[in-house]
Amino acid sequence: MKLLDRIERHLKETHMSATRFGRRAVGDPRFVLDLRMGRRPRRRTLEKVEHYLQNHGPTRL
């Protein structure tokens, strides 16, 4: 699954806005919006996003 698809799924599952995700994951509120427009992130940025997704998944009961 592509990174943007995983982020979009995370946003839906957590009811989080794209700007909030970008700010929390990589310190850039435009990150997801830029990805949607074709931005290709650097490796370090990808690592930050992966870390965020692994550690901040939706709460499961």
Secondary structure, DSSP 8 states (H G I E B T S, - for coil): --HHHHHHHHHHHHT--HHHHHHHHHS-TTHHHHHHTT----HHHHHHHHHHHHHS-----
